Amino acid sequence: MNEHIAFLHAIRADPDDDTVRLAFADWLDERADPLGEFIRVQIELEPIRFRIDDPRADELHAREDELLRKHRDEWIGGAAHFPNPTDFGPVFRRGFPDYACLSLDTFLTQGEALFAAVPTLREVALYGLANRGSELTMCPLLAKLDTLEIADWLTEDDAISLSVSPHLDRISRFKLWVGGEPYFLRELAKQAGATWPHEIELVQVCGGTGCFTRFEATRARERNVEADSFAGEANKACSRELVRVTRPFERAFPLSGKISGTCCAGHLPDGSKVLAGGSVHHWFLATFTEGGHCQSMNSRSNDVHYQFRAGTPEFRLELDAAFQEWVQEDLRLKPGLIWVREFDESDLRVALWPRHISEYIADPNPHREATTTGSEFDWQNRGGEARGWLEYRNFVIDNNRETWATWRGQTYHLEL
């Protein structure tokens, strides 16, 4: 075994220890291999990755992006391309390919080649499993994973079939999307021992206050209670704190300065965190607590005459100019970075999910009904698209039009 392979095996054997990674970086530096620098960049960046107001994080992100742009295909070899457009990865963590999100078909047909190309891979999210759990049961590639995420909602038959897989005991951590009956969680809880598995994370993807209807909001609150109850039942059955619930929609979202012609985040002269927005008829001003929760929403007429002109370029320019005048002269708003939680005040809304994804995950039914909107392909791939959205930490700012935003505060809009 050559030194390069020996380092990779040592890193895979102890993935949480950076000592071997940094020793490998030294070894690579001596051979003028840019992977050595990349390892150091990602290790330094890891604890500050999402601090968008940290200049050092900005520098490291820029260098990380440049190195990946130049060398990513070389570093992941044959794993550079997947057939399903919803698949993504491998994602690099602390210098090495660590995670991928794959359809069941991709995992079964190309998984062996993927692990051969990137032996440090240790976590996979699988989607498209609903009604097909038995196809995964005997797959030996499961034994190569430390973490398995089920980015889908399994039937009872799926859960029973997968739970008898002889390869599960190698997996120390499970991430299960919660919604409906937690069949696979219950099967795992039956098998759990004093040390296996190490952890089960229930990911509640649907919920929060950024729902589209009152019914959805009510159902979301019910799901909060259900998820906590499922975790409590499993922990009681295992006599240990095995299961925890995470809710990605509860995180804080960055709004940075001018978002659009009629939407701007920042601070008032008294230091209040605010988001100002505008529509054809009104201006809106949302204020937030220090923790980012919306505490008030005020509106007023904008006095812009729209009759017969709404939708024309001339009207849009006039509306944008009037909004800027209100923000700068009346409010004296200083554009800047603020962090907010999900909120929905009808004309102004910040939420985790865009509408096209929310429609597919609002009812996590493993059986596609004839009345379900969208194609069979879209439905089968809903978990992959939602998992990609989570991975990139995107979110939505809705001011009469969906604006998609990244975790860095950058915004863009796509016509769907």
Buried (B, 14 or more C-beta within 10 A) or exposed (E): EEEEEEBBEBBBEEBEEBEBBBBBBEBBBEEEBBBBBBBBBBBBBEEBBEEBEEEEBBEBBEBBEEBBEEBBEEBBEEBEEBEBEBBBBBEBBBBBBBBBBBBBBBBBEBBBEBBEBBBBBBBBBBBBBBBBBBBBBEBEBBEBBBBBBBBBBBBBEBBBBBBEBEBBEBBBBBBBBBBBBBBBBBBBBEEBEEEBBEEBBBBBBBBBBBBBEEEBBEBBEEBBEBBBEBBEBBBEBBEEEBBEBBBBBBBBBBBBBBBBBBBBBBBBEEEBBBBBBBBBBBBBBBBBEEEBEBEEBEBEEBEBEBEEBEEEEEBBEBBBEBBBEBBEEEBEBBBBBBBBBBBBBEBBBBBBBBEBBBBBBBBBBBEBEEEBEEEEEBBBBBBBBBBBBBBEBBBBBBBBEBBBBBBBBEBEEEEE
